[in-house]
Amino acid sequence: MIYHTGEKPGKGTYRCTTCNRDVTLDNDTDKLPPCPKCYKTEYRKIS
């Protein structure tokens, strides 16, 4: 499943589908940011 910037997919680690940079969300209310490395907006959950 693909998640996008601005969504609140829940706690976990998400990997940018473009550059593979990981972003970790600590709370269920956190929103996915644009990728801090390449600024793209699509992620896959890895854990």
Jmol script that loads the backbone (N, CA, C; Angstrom):
load data "model"
ATOM      1  N   MET A   1       0.846  -1.191   0.000  1.00  0.00           N
ATOM      2  CA  MET A   1       0.000   0.000   0.000  1.00  0.00           C
ATOM      3  C   MET A   1       0.884   1.243   0.000  1.00  0.00           C
ATOM      4  N   ILE A   2       0.456   2.245  -0.733  1.00  0.00           N
ATOM      5  CA  ILE A   2       1.186   3.507  -0.822  1.00  0.00           C
ATOM      6  C   ILE A   2       0.506   4.539   0.082  1.00  0.00           C
ATOM      7  N   TYR A   3       1.331   5.254   0.848  1.00  0.00           N
ATOM      8  CA  TYR A   3       0.850   6.338   1.702  1.00  0.00           C
ATOM      9  C   TYR A   3       1.427   7.643   1.167  1.00  0.00           C
ATOM     10  N   HIS A   4       0.710   8.739   1.390  1.00  0.00           N
ATOM     11  CA  HIS A   4       1.118  10.033   0.852  1.00  0.00           C
ATOM     12  C   HIS A   4       1.304  11.077   1.956  1.00  0.00           C
ATOM     13  N   THR A   5       2.122  12.078   1.653  1.00  0.00           N
ATOM     14  CA  THR A   5       2.326  13.209   2.546  1.00  0.00           C
ATOM     15  C   THR A   5       0.975  13.776   2.981  1.00  0.00           C
ATOM     16  N   GLY A   6       0.868  14.044   4.277  1.00  0.00           N
ATOM     17  CA  GLY A   6      -0.357  14.602   4.843  1.00  0.00           C
ATOM     18  C   GLY A   6      -1.270  13.558   5.451  1.00  0.00           C
ATOM     19  N   GLU A   7      -1.079  12.283   5.093  1.00  0.00           N
ATOM     20  CA  GLU A   7      -1.898  11.228   5.675  1.00  0.00           C
ATOM     21  C   GLU A   7      -1.413  10.897   7.080  1.00  0.00           C
ATOM     22  N   LYS A   8      -2.305  10.297   7.869  1.00  0.00           N
ATOM     23  CA  LYS A   8      -1.986   9.841   9.224  1.00  0.00           C
ATOM     24  C   LYS A   8      -2.119   8.316   9.251  1.00  0.00           C
ATOM     25  N   PRO A   9      -1.111   7.597   8.748  1.00  0.00           N
ATOM     26  CA  PRO A   9      -1.221   6.144   8.628  1.00  0.00           C
ATOM     27  C   PRO A   9      -0.945   5.375   9.915  1.00  0.00           C
ATOM     28  N   GLY A  10      -0.542   6.061  10.964  1.00  0.00           N
ATOM     29  CA  GLY A  10      -0.281   5.394  12.240  1.00  0.00           C
ATOM     30  C   GLY A  10       1.198   5.243  12.530  1.00  0.00           C
ATOM     31  N   LYS A  11       1.487   4.770  13.750  1.00  0.00           N
ATOM     32  CA  LYS A  11       2.872   4.583  14.182  1.00  0.00           C
ATOM     33  C   LYS A  11       3.591   3.617  13.260  1.00  0.00           C
ATOM     34  N   GLY A  12       4.890   3.868  13.067  1.00  0.00           N
ATOM     35  CA  GLY A  12       5.691   2.948  12.275  1.00  0.00           C
ATOM     36  C   GLY A  12       6.746   3.669  11.468  1.00  0.00           C
ATOM     37  N   THR A  13       7.465   2.887  10.687  1.00  0.00           N
ATOM     38  CA  THR A  13       8.511   3.422   9.822  1.00  0.00           C
ATOM     39  C   THR A  13       8.053   3.292   8.376  1.00  0.00           C
ATOM     40  N   TYR A  14       8.225   4.369   7.643  1.00  0.00           N
ATOM     41  CA  TYR A  14       7.785   4.457   6.261  1.00  0.00           C
ATOM     42  C   TYR A  14       8.986   4.791   5.387  1.00  0.00           C
ATOM     43  N   ARG A  15       9.052   4.171   4.205  1.00  0.00           N
ATOM     44  CA  ARG A  15      10.190   4.361   3.304  1.00  0.00           C
ATOM     45  C   ARG A  15       9.731   5.080   2.044  1.00  0.00           C
ATOM     46  N   CYS A  16      10.442   6.138   1.691  1.00  0.00           N
ATOM     47  CA  CYS A  16      10.162   6.890   0.469  1.00  0.00           C
ATOM     48  C   CYS A  16      10.306   5.962  -0.737  1.00  0.00           C
ATOM     49  N   THR A  17       9.331   5.993  -1.632  1.00  0.00           N
ATOM     50  CA  THR A  17       9.373   5.116  -2.803  1.00  0.00           C
ATOM     51  C   THR A  17      10.356   5.616  -3.857  1.00  0.00           C
ATOM     52  N   THR A  18      10.849   6.850  -3.728  1.00  0.00           N
ATOM     53  CA  THR A  18      11.790   7.398  -4.699  1.00  0.00           C
ATOM     54  C   THR A  18      13.241   7.202  -4.282  1.00  0.00           C
ATOM     55  N   CYS A  19      13.597   7.587  -3.041  1.00  0.00           N
ATOM     56  CA  CYS A  19      15.003   7.565  -2.630  1.00  0.00           C
ATOM     57  C   CYS A  19      15.301   6.592  -1.492  1.00  0.00           C
ATOM     58  N   ASN A  20      14.275   5.925  -0.984  1.00  0.00           N
ATOM     59  CA  ASN A  20      14.422   4.943   0.101  1.00  0.00           C
ATOM     60  C   ASN A  20      14.793   5.519   1.451  1.00  0.00           C
ATOM     61  N   ARG A  21      14.592   6.798   1.650  1.00  0.00           N
ATOM     62  CA  ARG A  21      14.814   7.420   2.967  1.00  0.00           C
ATOM     63  C   ARG A  21      13.694   6.990   3.909  1.00  0.00           C
ATOM     64  N   ASP A  22      14.036   6.637   5.135  1.00  0.00           N
ATOM     65  CA  ASP A  22      13.048   6.218   6.121  1.00  0.00           C
ATOM     66  C   ASP A  22      12.583   7.392   6.973  1.00  0.00           C
ATOM     67  N   VAL A  23      11.283   7.392   7.277  1.00  0.00           N
ATOM     68  CA  VAL A  23      10.676   8.369   8.175  1.00  0.00           C
ATOM     69  C   VAL A  23       9.903   7.573   9.222  1.00  0.00           C
ATOM     70  N   THR A  24      10.109   7.901  10.502  1.00  0.00           N
ATOM     71  CA  THR A  24       9.412   7.203  11.575  1.00  0.00           C
ATOM     72  C   THR A  24       8.364   8.111  12.189  1.00  0.00           C
ATOM     73  N   LEU A  25       7.149   7.597  12.317  1.00  0.00           N
ATOM     74  CA  LEU A  25       6.072   8.315  12.997  1.00  0.00           C
ATOM     75  C   LEU A  25       5.898   7.691  14.376  1.00  0.00           C
ATOM     76  N   ASP A  26       5.938   8.514  15.420  1.00  0.00           N
ATOM     77  CA  ASP A  26       5.877   8.035  16.797  1.00  0.00           C
ATOM     78  C   ASP A  26       4.458   7.986  17.366  1.00  0.00           C
ATOM     79  N   ASN A  27       3.531   8.714  16.754  1.00  0.00           N
ATOM     80  CA  ASN A  27       2.158   8.774  17.257  1.00  0.00           C
ATOM     81  C   ASN A  27       1.175   8.524  16.133  1.00  0.00           C
ATOM     82  N   ASP A  28      -0.001   8.014  16.501  1.00  0.00           N
ATOM     83  CA  ASP A  28      -1.042   7.767  15.505  1.00  0.00           C
ATOM     84  C   ASP A  28      -1.570   9.056  14.876  1.00  0.00           C
ATOM     85  N   THR A  29      -1.322  10.187  15.525  1.00  0.00           N
ATOM     86  CA  THR A  29      -1.817  11.466  15.011  1.00  0.00           C
ATOM     87  C   THR A  29      -0.784  12.198  14.150  1.00  0.00           C
ATOM     88  N   ASP A  30       0.440  11.647  14.028  1.00  0.00           N
ATOM     89  CA  ASP A  30       1.472  12.284  13.207  1.00  0.00           C
ATOM     90  C   ASP A  30       1.131  12.157  11.727  1.00  0.00           C
ATOM     91  N   LYS A  31       1.417  13.215  10.970  1.00  0.00           N
ATOM     92  CA  LYS A  31       1.215  13.200   9.521  1.00  0.00           C
ATOM     93  C   LYS A  31       2.547  12.911   8.827  1.00  0.00           C
ATOM     94  N   LEU A  32       2.468  12.211   7.707  1.00  0.00           N
ATOM     95  CA  LEU A  32       3.680  11.983   6.918  1.00  0.00           C
ATOM     96  C   LEU A  32       4.120  13.311   6.296  1.00  0.00           C
ATOM     97  N   PRO A  33       5.397  13.658   6.447  1.00  0.00           N
ATOM     98  CA  PRO A  33       5.917  14.883   5.834  1.00  0.00           C
ATOM     99  C   PRO A  33       6.377  14.593   4.405  1.00  0.00           C
ATOM    100  N   PRO A  34       6.682  15.634   3.635  1.00  0.00           N
ATOM    101  CA  PRO A  34       7.404  15.377   2.389  1.00  0.00           C
ATOM    102  C   PRO A  34       8.740  14.725   2.753  1.00  0.00           C
ATOM    103  N   CYS A  35       9.277  13.904   1.891  1.00  0.00           N
ATOM    104  CA  CYS A  35      10.550  13.240   2.183  1.00  0.00           C
ATOM    105  C   CYS A  35      11.620  14.281   2.511  1.00  0.00           C
ATOM    106  N   PRO A  36      12.337  14.110   3.633  1.00  0.00           N
ATOM    107  CA  PRO A  36      13.360  15.096   4.006  1.00  0.00           C
ATOM    108  C   PRO A  36      14.564  15.092   3.069  1.00  0.00           C
ATOM    109  N   LYS A  37      14.721  14.063   2.247  1.00  0.00           N
ATOM    110  CA  LYS A  37      15.864  13.984   1.340  1.00  0.00           C
ATOM    111  C   LYS A  37      15.527  14.475  -0.073  1.00  0.00           C
ATOM    112  N   CYS A  38      14.433  13.929  -0.652  1.00  0.00           N
ATOM    113  CA  CYS A  38      14.131  14.254  -2.057  1.00  0.00           C
ATOM    114  C   CYS A  38      12.827  15.038  -2.235  1.00  0.00           C
ATOM    115  N   TYR A  39      12.074  15.246  -1.137  1.00  0.00           N
ATOM    116  CA  TYR A  39      10.838  16.042  -1.134  1.00  0.00           C
ATOM    117  C   TYR A  39       9.678  15.410  -1.897  1.00  0.00           C
ATOM    118  N   LYS A  40       9.793  14.134  -2.245  1.00  0.00           N
ATOM    119  CA  LYS A  40       8.674  13.434  -2.878  1.00  0.00           C
ATOM    120  C   LYS A  40       7.641  13.105  -1.810  1.00  0.00           C
ATOM    121  N   THR A  41       6.511  12.522  -2.199  1.00  0.00           N
ATOM    122  CA  THR A  41       5.386  12.418  -1.270  1.00  0.00           C
ATOM    123  C   THR A  41       4.772  11.026  -1.148  1.00  0.00           C
ATOM    124  N   GLU A  42       5.454   9.982  -1.627  1.00  0.00           N
ATOM    125  CA  GLU A  42       4.895   8.628  -1.535  1.00  0.00           C
ATOM    126  C   GLU A  42       5.791   7.718  -0.700  1.00  0.00           C
ATOM    127  N   TYR A  43       5.138   6.931   0.156  1.00  0.00           N
ATOM    128  CA  TYR A  43       5.839   6.034   1.069  1.00  0.00           C
ATOM    129  C   TYR A  43       5.204   4.656   1.090  1.00  0.00           C
ATOM    130  N   ARG A  44       6.013   3.664   1.492  1.00  0.00           N
ATOM    131  CA  ARG A  44       5.527   2.322   1.830  1.00  0.00           C
ATOM    132  C   ARG A  44       5.885   2.069   3.286  1.00  0.00           C
ATOM    133  N   LYS A  45       4.998   1.390   4.011  1.00  0.00           N
ATOM    134  CA  LYS A  45       5.276   1.046   5.406  1.00  0.00           C
ATOM    135  C   LYS A  45       6.229  -0.146   5.443  1.00  0.00           C
ATOM    136  N   ILE A  46       7.294  -0.026   6.248  1.00  0.00           N
ATOM    137  CA  ILE A  46       8.255  -1.126   6.351  1.00  0.00           C
ATOM    138  C   ILE A  46       8.241  -1.765   7.739  1.00  0.00           C
ATOM    139  N   SER A  47       7.710  -1.077   8.738  1.00  0.00           N
ATOM    140  CA  SER A  47       7.586  -1.686  10.077  1.00  0.00           C
ATOM    141  C   SER A  47       6.616  -0.892  10.930  1.00  0.00           C
TER     142      SER A  47
END
end "model"
wireframe off; spacefill off
backbone 0.3
color backbone group
